[in-house]
Amino acid sequence: MKSMLIGTFVACLRLFGAVLAAPAADQQALPVCADQLLVITGDNKIDVYVDGVRAILANADNWRKSDTVTVAASAQVVAVRGEDTTSSVGGILGSGANFVTDGSWKCTATFSNGWETISFDDSSWSSAAIVGRNGGLRWEKIAGIDSDASWIWTRKTVSDNVVYCRKTLPPCDPCPGSGTGPVCIASCEGRRDGDYQSCKGCKVYATCSNGILYDERQCTPSAPGALPLVWDDTLKRCDYNSETCKACGSNINKRSVVGTGPACIASCDGRLDGDYQSCKGCKMYASCSNGILHDERPCAPSNPPLFWDDSKKRCERESTTCTECS
């Protein structure tokens, strides 16, 4: 893909455009990057931000009822402002697919400009204090929130009436199973003259000639503006898809959704009529009409397929706002 994912798409920073090496045998595999739902509540009131964007909550001031917030695969930081309006013990409780509120969060009672944004440095903040379990003695169990989640706050649980908490989300694998694979070469020693899979990436290949390695030879698109090509070592040529090299975005016609990005919508509340990025996938879009959401509207059939680009407000062969990986 073109230079897609400005700042937001760390789903594929997280290794976009780079080839992922297979994890060592003793390494634990990372969870696959995907949009996830954060189910969250707070006693007595909360505001939730994902990468600095405030989420719309229906039950922000009712701790017995949770809200569900879409956390895009690209998201890096979830931030929550909690307020205790009764001078008792406050708390924030929530869980996503691969994280929960626990002691790994950072919390403070001191307000700072930009505290909810990705770039904010929270290194001076203290670890969150655990003030209860989901379903413990102080609070009843909140349905939809993981039983491993804890109510968190600052350590001054009574005197700190307003707190600011942040969670830097754990890393994930944007393209599981990707990499140049065992067929790639880094030397021509003992090899016949010919072309091989480079270990430097999928859009390049290596050539051996008289025992000399010529690496990072570019796969050239068939025409200016055409879709990029990737090396297939079985076919021994550059093609639109590769069965031997898998990198983020390399297999043009065999994509699966990794992340729809922070531009996606799941509600038309407060939005003008028009078309938007759906949170359900990249080959579709959502429309708002008189406050009603019409979701999963497919891009027109095409080969190769089209993907919604929210900056252009139309379906295109490449999207700058919605990431898919091989």
The 8 nearest C-alpha neighbors of each residue, nearest first, counted from 0:
[[1, 248, 3, 2, 317, 227, 16, 318],
 [0, 2, 3, 317, 319, 318, 4, 16],
 [3, 1, 0, 4, 5, 319, 16, 15],
 [4, 2, 319, 1, 5, 0, 320, 318],
 [5, 3, 8, 7, 6, 319, 2, 320],
 [4, 6, 7, 3, 8, 2, 319, 9],
 [7, 5, 8, 4, 9, 12, 3, 73],
 [8, 6, 5, 4, 9, 73, 260, 74],
 [9, 7, 4, 73, 10, 11, 6, 5],
 [8, 10, 12, 13, 11, 73, 7, 6],
 [11, 9, 73, 13, 8, 12, 173, 72],
 [15, 10, 12, 14, 13, 9, 173, 8],
 [13, 14, 11, 9, 15, 10, 8, 16],
 [12, 14, 11, 9, 10, 15, 173, 171],
 [12, 13, 15, 11, 17, 16, 10, 173],
 [11, 14, 16, 12, 17, 247, 13, 10],
 [15, 17, 247, 14, 18, 246, 248, 11],
 [18, 16, 15, 14, 19, 246, 247, 200],
 [17, 19, 246, 178, 200, 20, 16, 179],
 [20, 18, 178, 177, 17, 21, 246, 14],
 [19, 21, 178, 22, 18, 177, 179, 180],
 [20, 22, 178, 19, 23, 176, 177, 180],
 [23, 21, 26, 20, 24, 28, 27, 25],
 [24, 22, 26, 25, 21, 27, 20, 28],
 [23, 25, 26, 22, 27, 21, 28, 20],
 [26, 24, 23, 27, 22, 28, 21, 29],
 [27, 25, 23, 24, 22, 28, 29, 21],
 [26, 28, 29, 25, 22, 24, 23, 30],
 [27, 29, 26, 30, 22, 172, 31, 171],
 [28, 30, 171, 172, 31, 27, 170, 175],
 [31, 29, 171, 172, 32, 28, 97, 170],
 [30, 32, 172, 171, 173, 33, 29, 175],
 [33, 31, 173, 171, 172, 72, 257, 10],
 [34, 32, 72, 257, 258, 35, 31, 71],
 [33, 35, 72, 71, 258, 70, 69, 36],
 [36, 34, 70, 96, 69, 33, 95, 71],
 [35, 37, 69, 95, 68, 70, 67, 38],
 [36, 38, 95, 68, 67, 94, 39, 69],
 [39, 37, 67, 93, 94, 66, 144, 65],
 [38, 40, 93, 65, 66, 92, 37, 67],
 [41, 39, 65, 62, 92, 91, 93, 66],
 [42, 40, 91, 62, 44, 45, 43, 90],
 [43, 41, 62, 90, 89, 44, 83, 91],
 [42, 44, 83, 41, 60, 62, 82, 84],
 [45, 43, 60, 82, 59, 41, 42, 81],
 [46, 44, 81, 59, 80, 41, 82, 47],
 [45, 47, 80, 79, 81, 59, 48, 44],
 [48, 46, 79, 54, 53, 78, 45, 80],
 [47, 49, 53, 78, 52, 51, 54, 77],
 [50, 48, 77, 52, 51, 76, 78, 53],
 [51, 49, 76, 117, 116, 52, 74, 75],
 [50, 52, 116, 115, 48, 49, 53, 117],
 [53, 51, 48, 49, 50, 54, 116, 115],
 [52, 54, 48, 47, 51, 49, 55, 46],
 [55, 53, 47, 48, 56, 52, 68, 49],
 [54, 56, 53, 57, 68, 47, 46, 268],
 [57, 55, 59, 58, 66, 54, 46, 67],
 [56, 58, 59, 66, 55, 60, 65, 61],
 [59, 57, 61, 60, 56, 64, 66, 65],
 [58, 60, 45, 44, 56, 61, 57, 46],
 [59, 61, 44, 58, 43, 62, 45, 41],
 [62, 60, 58, 63, 64, 59, 43, 44],
 [61, 63, 41, 42, 64, 40, 43, 60],
 [64, 62, 61, 141, 65, 40, 139, 41],
 [63, 65, 62, 61, 58, 40, 66, 141],
 [66, 64, 40, 39, 38, 58, 63, 62],
 [67, 65, 39, 38, 56, 58, 40, 68],
 [66, 68, 38, 37, 36, 39, 69, 65],
 [67, 69, 37, 36, 70, 38, 66, 54],
 [70, 68, 36, 35, 71, 37, 67, 34],
 [71, 69, 35, 34, 36, 68, 74, 37],
 [70, 72, 34, 73, 74, 260, 258, 261],
 [73, 71, 34, 33, 258, 32, 74, 10],
 [72, 74, 10, 8, 9, 71, 7, 260],
 [75, 73, 71, 72, 76, 50, 70, 49],
 [74, 76, 168, 167, 50, 73, 117, 77],
 [77, 75, 167, 50, 166, 168, 117, 49],
 [76, 78, 49, 166, 165, 48, 50, 167],
 [79, 77, 165, 48, 115, 164, 47, 166],
 [80, 78, 47, 164, 46, 163, 48, 81],
 [81, 79, 163, 46, 45, 162, 164, 47],
 [82, 80, 45, 162, 161, 44, 79, 163],
 [81, 83, 161, 44, 160, 43, 84, 45],
 [82, 84, 160, 89, 43, 85, 86, 42],
 [85, 83, 86, 43, 82, 160, 44, 87],
 [84, 86, 87, 83, 43, 88, 160, 89],
 [87, 85, 84, 157, 83, 160, 88, 158],
 [88, 86, 85, 157, 89, 83, 156, 84],
 [87, 89, 157, 156, 86, 90, 83, 42],
 [90, 88, 83, 42, 156, 87, 43, 152],
 [89, 91, 42, 150, 151, 152, 41, 92],
 [92, 90, 41, 150, 151, 40, 42, 152],
 [93, 91, 150, 40, 39, 100, 149, 41],
 [94, 92, 39, 38, 100, 99, 144, 148],
 [93, 95, 99, 37, 144, 38, 145, 98],
 [96, 94, 37, 98, 97, 36, 99, 35],
 [95, 97, 35, 98, 36, 94, 37, 99],
 [98, 96, 95, 99, 30, 94, 169, 35],
 [99, 97, 95, 94, 96, 100, 168, 169],
 [100, 98, 94, 148, 93, 101, 95, 97],
 [99, 101, 148, 93, 149, 92, 94, 151],
 [102, 100, 149, 103, 99, 104, 148, 151],
 [101, 103, 127, 104, 126, 128, 129, 100],
 [102, 104, 101, 126, 105, 127, 166, 100],
 [105, 103, 166, 127, 102, 165, 126, 101],
 [104, 106, 126, 127, 165, 164, 125, 124],
 [107, 105, 164, 127, 163, 153, 125, 124],
 [106, 108, 163, 109, 162, 124, 153, 164],
 [107, 109, 162, 161, 163, 159, 110, 153],
 [110, 108, 107, 111, 162, 163, 161, 106],
 [109, 111, 108, 112, 163, 114, 107, 162],
 [112, 110, 114, 113, 109, 115, 119, 163],
 [111, 113, 114, 110, 115, 119, 116, 109],
 [112, 114, 115, 116, 111, 119, 51, 118],
 [113, 115, 111, 112, 116, 119, 110, 163],
 [116, 114, 51, 78, 113, 48, 117, 50],
 [117, 115, 51, 113, 50, 118, 119, 114],
 [118, 116, 50, 119, 76, 51, 75, 115],
 [117, 119, 116, 120, 113, 114, 115, 50],
 [120, 118, 116, 117, 114, 121, 113, 115],
 [119, 121, 122, 118, 123, 114, 117, 124],
 [122, 120, 124, 123, 119, 105, 114, 165],
 [121, 123, 124, 120, 125, 105, 119, 126],
 [124, 122, 121, 125, 120, 105, 107, 126],
 [125, 123, 121, 122, 105, 107, 106, 126],
 [126, 124, 105, 106, 127, 123, 107, 153],
 [125, 127, 105, 104, 102, 106, 103, 128],
 [126, 128, 102, 106, 105, 104, 153, 152],
 [127, 129, 154, 153, 152, 151, 130, 102],
 [128, 130, 151, 131, 150, 149, 127, 102],
 [131, 129, 150, 151, 128, 152, 90, 132],
 [130, 132, 150, 149, 129, 135, 133, 137],
 [133, 131, 149, 135, 150, 134, 148, 130],
 [132, 134, 140, 135, 146, 149, 148, 141],
 [140, 133, 135, 139, 132, 138, 136, 141],
 [136, 134, 132, 133, 137, 138, 131, 139],
 [135, 137, 138, 134, 139, 131, 132, 133],
 [136, 138, 135, 131, 139, 134, 132, 130],
 [139, 137, 135, 136, 134, 140, 133, 131],
 [138, 140, 134, 141, 135, 137, 133, 136],
 [134, 139, 141, 133, 142, 138, 135, 146],
 [142, 140, 144, 139, 143, 133, 63, 134],
 [143, 141, 144, 140, 65, 145, 64, 63],
 [142, 144, 141, 145, 38, 65, 94, 39],
 [145, 143, 94, 142, 93, 38, 141, 146],
 [146, 144, 147, 148, 94, 143, 99, 93],
 [145, 147, 148, 133, 144, 134, 132, 149],
 [148, 146, 145, 149, 99, 133, 132, 144],
 [149, 147, 99, 100, 146, 145, 133, 94],
 [150, 148, 132, 101, 100, 133, 131, 92],
 [149, 151, 92, 131, 91, 90, 130, 132],
 [150, 152, 129, 91, 90, 128, 130, 127],
 [153, 151, 128, 90, 127, 156, 154, 91],
 [152, 154, 128, 155, 127, 106, 156, 107],
 [153, 155, 128, 156, 152, 127, 129, 159],
 [156, 154, 153, 159, 158, 157, 152, 128],
 [155, 157, 154, 88, 153, 159, 158, 152],
 [158, 156, 88, 87, 155, 159, 86, 160],
 [157, 159, 155, 160, 156, 86, 87, 88],
 [160, 158, 155, 161, 157, 156, 108, 162],
 [159, 161, 83, 82, 158, 162, 86, 157],
 [162, 160, 82, 159, 81, 108, 83, 163],
 [161, 163, 108, 81, 107, 80, 82, 164],
 [162, 164, 80, 107, 106, 79, 108, 81],
 [163, 165, 106, 79, 105, 78, 80, 107],
 [166, 164, 78, 105, 104, 77, 79, 106],
 [165, 167, 104, 77, 76, 168, 78, 105],
 [168, 166, 76, 75, 169, 165, 77, 104],
 [167, 169, 75, 76, 166, 170, 77, 74],
 [168, 170, 167, 171, 98, 97, 75, 166],
 [171, 169, 168, 172, 29, 13, 30, 32],
 [170, 172, 32, 30, 29, 31, 173, 169],
 [171, 173, 31, 32, 29, 174, 175, 30],
 [174, 172, 32, 10, 11, 31, 171, 257],
 [173, 175, 172, 177, 247, 324, 325, 176],
 [176, 174, 177, 172, 173, 31, 325, 19],
 [175, 177, 174, 178, 21, 245, 19, 246],
 [176, 178, 245, 246, 175, 174, 19, 18],
 [179, 177, 19, 20, 18, 245, 180, 246],
 [178, 180, 244, 198, 183, 245, 200, 201],
 [179, 181, 178, 182, 183, 244, 243, 177],
 [180, 182, 183, 179, 184, 243, 178, 198],
 [183, 181, 180, 196, 184, 179, 232, 243],
 [182, 184, 196, 198, 197, 181, 179, 180],
 [185, 183, 186, 197, 198, 196, 182, 195],
 [186, 184, 198, 183, 197, 187, 212, 214],
 [185, 187, 188, 184, 212, 211, 207, 190],
 [188, 186, 190, 210, 212, 207, 211, 189],
 [187, 189, 190, 186, 210, 211, 191, 212],
 [188, 190, 187, 191, 210, 186, 192, 207],
 [191, 189, 187, 188, 192, 210, 207, 186],
 [190, 192, 193, 189, 207, 187, 210, 208],
 [193, 191, 207, 208, 209, 190, 194, 206],
 [192, 194, 207, 206, 191, 195, 208, 190],
 [193, 195, 206, 205, 207, 235, 204, 196],
 [194, 196, 205, 204, 206, 197, 232, 193],
 [197, 195, 183, 204, 232, 205, 184, 182],
 [196, 198, 204, 205, 183, 199, 184, 195],
 [197, 199, 183, 200, 179, 184, 185, 196],
 [200, 198, 197, 215, 203, 201, 18, 179],
 [201, 199, 18, 198, 202, 203, 197, 179],
 [202, 200, 229, 203, 244, 230, 246, 179],
 [201, 203, 229, 218, 200, 230, 228, 217],
 [202, 204, 217, 215, 216, 201, 218, 200],
 [203, 205, 197, 196, 216, 215, 195, 230],
 [206, 204, 214, 197, 195, 213, 194, 215],
 [205, 207, 194, 213, 193, 212, 195, 214],
 [206, 208, 192, 212, 193, 211, 187, 210],
 [209, 207, 192, 211, 210, 206, 212, 193],
 [210, 208, 211, 192, 207, 191, 187, 212],
 [209, 211, 187, 208, 207, 188, 212, 190],
 [212, 210, 208, 209, 207, 187, 213, 186],
 [211, 213, 207, 187, 206, 214, 186, 210],
 [214, 212, 206, 205, 207, 211, 215, 216],
 [213, 215, 205, 216, 212, 206, 204, 197],
 [216, 214, 203, 204, 205, 217, 197, 199],
 [217, 215, 203, 204, 214, 205, 218, 213],
 [218, 216, 203, 219, 215, 202, 204, 205],
 [217, 219, 203, 202, 228, 237, 229, 220],
 [218, 220, 217, 221, 228, 227, 237, 222],
 [221, 219, 222, 227, 225, 228, 226, 218],
 [220, 222, 225, 219, 223, 226, 228, 227],
 [223, 221, 225, 220, 224, 219, 226, 227],
 [224, 222, 225, 220, 221, 226, 219, 227],
 [223, 225, 222, 226, 220, 227, 221, 316],
 [226, 224, 222, 223, 220, 221, 227, 228],
 [225, 227, 220, 228, 224, 239, 251, 221],
 [228, 226, 220, 225, 229, 239, 219, 202],
 [227, 229, 239, 238, 237, 218, 220, 202],
 [230, 228, 202, 237, 201, 238, 239, 241],
 [229, 231, 237, 201, 236, 202, 241, 232],
 [232, 230, 241, 234, 233, 243, 236, 235],
 [231, 233, 235, 234, 196, 243, 230, 195],
 [234, 232, 235, 231, 243, 242, 236, 241],
 [233, 235, 232, 236, 231, 237, 230, 238],
 [236, 234, 232, 233, 231, 194, 195, 237],
 [235, 237, 234, 231, 230, 238, 232, 233],
 [236, 238, 230, 229, 228, 218, 231, 239],
 [239, 237, 228, 240, 229, 230, 236, 231],
 [238, 240, 228, 229, 251, 250, 227, 241],
 [241, 239, 250, 238, 251, 229, 252, 242],
 [240, 242, 231, 243, 244, 230, 229, 250],
 [241, 243, 244, 231, 240, 245, 233, 232],
 [244, 242, 241, 231, 232, 180, 245, 179],
 [245, 243, 179, 201, 241, 178, 242, 180],
 [244, 246, 177, 178, 249, 179, 325, 243],
 [247, 245, 18, 249, 177, 178, 248, 325],
 [246, 248, 324, 249, 15, 174, 325, 16],
 [247, 249, 324, 325, 250, 246, 0, 323],
 [250, 248, 246, 247, 251, 325, 245, 229],
 [251, 249, 240, 325, 253, 252, 248, 241],
 [250, 252, 249, 253, 239, 240, 254, 248],
 [251, 253, 250, 254, 303, 240, 304, 239],
 [254, 252, 250, 251, 325, 255, 240, 324],
 [255, 253, 325, 324, 323, 252, 251, 250],
 [256, 254, 323, 324, 325, 257, 253, 280],
 [257, 255, 323, 258, 280, 324, 254, 281],
 [258, 256, 323, 33, 32, 322, 324, 173],
 [257, 259, 72, 322, 260, 33, 34, 256],
 [258, 260, 321, 278, 263, 280, 322, 281],
 [259, 261, 71, 258, 262, 321, 263, 73],
 [260, 262, 263, 71, 259, 7, 74, 73],
 [263, 261, 260, 276, 264, 309, 320, 259],
 [264, 262, 276, 278, 277, 261, 260, 259],
 [263, 265, 266, 277, 278, 276, 262, 275],
 [264, 266, 278, 263, 277, 267, 292, 69],
 [265, 267, 268, 264, 292, 291, 290, 287],
 [266, 268, 290, 270, 292, 287, 291, 269],
 [269, 267, 270, 266, 290, 291, 55, 271],
 [268, 270, 267, 271, 290, 266, 55, 272],
 [271, 269, 267, 268, 272, 290, 287, 266],
 [272, 270, 273, 269, 287, 267, 290, 288],
 [271, 273, 287, 288, 289, 270, 274, 286],
 [274, 272, 287, 286, 271, 275, 288, 270],
 [273, 275, 286, 285, 287, 312, 284, 276],
 [276, 274, 285, 284, 286, 309, 277, 273],
 [277, 275, 263, 284, 309, 285, 262, 264],
 [276, 278, 284, 285, 263, 279, 264, 275],
 [277, 279, 263, 259, 280, 264, 265, 276],
 [280, 278, 277, 295, 281, 259, 283, 294],
 [281, 279, 278, 282, 256, 283, 259, 277],
 [280, 282, 306, 283, 307, 321, 259, 256],
 [283, 281, 306, 298, 280, 307, 297, 305],
 [284, 282, 297, 296, 298, 295, 281, 280],
 [283, 285, 277, 276, 296, 295, 275, 307],
 [284, 286, 294, 277, 275, 293, 274, 295],
 [287, 285, 274, 293, 273, 292, 275, 294],
 [286, 288, 272, 292, 273, 291, 267, 290],
 [287, 289, 272, 291, 290, 286, 292, 273],
 [290, 288, 291, 272, 287, 271, 267, 292],
 [289, 291, 267, 288, 287, 268, 292, 270],
 [290, 292, 288, 287, 289, 267, 293, 266],
 [293, 291, 287, 267, 286, 294, 266, 290],
 [294, 292, 286, 285, 287, 291, 295, 296],
 [293, 295, 285, 296, 292, 286, 277, 284],
 [296, 294, 283, 284, 285, 297, 277, 279],
 [295, 297, 283, 284, 294, 285, 298, 293],
 [298, 296, 283, 295, 282, 299, 284, 300],
 [297, 299, 283, 282, 314, 305, 300, 306],
 [298, 300, 297, 301, 305, 314, 304, 282],
 [301, 299, 298, 304, 302, 305, 297, 303],
 [302, 300, 304, 303, 305, 299, 298, 316],
 [303, 301, 304, 300, 305, 252, 316, 299],
 [302, 304, 301, 252, 305, 316, 251, 300],
 [305, 303, 301, 302, 300, 316, 306, 252],
 [304, 306, 316, 315, 314, 298, 282, 301],
 [307, 305, 282, 314, 315, 281, 318, 316],
 [306, 308, 314, 281, 313, 282, 283, 315],
 [309, 307, 318, 311, 320, 310, 313, 312],
 [308, 310, 312, 311, 276, 320, 307, 275],
 [309, 311, 308, 312, 320, 319, 313, 318],
 [312, 310, 309, 313, 308, 314, 307, 315],
 [313, 311, 309, 310, 308, 274, 275, 314],
 [312, 314, 311, 308, 307, 315, 309, 310],
 [313, 315, 307, 306, 305, 308, 298, 316],
 [314, 316, 305, 306, 317, 307, 318, 313],
 [315, 317, 305, 306, 304, 318, 314, 303],
 [318, 316, 315, 306, 0, 319, 305, 1],
 [319, 317, 308, 320, 321, 306, 307, 315],
 [318, 320, 3, 308, 321, 4, 317, 310],
 [321, 319, 318, 308, 309, 260, 4, 322],
 [320, 322, 259, 318, 281, 260, 319, 258],
 [323, 321, 258, 257, 259, 320, 324, 256],
 [324, 322, 256, 257, 255, 254, 248, 258],
 [325, 323, 248, 247, 254, 174, 255, 257],
 [324, 254, 250, 248, 247, 253, 249, 174]]
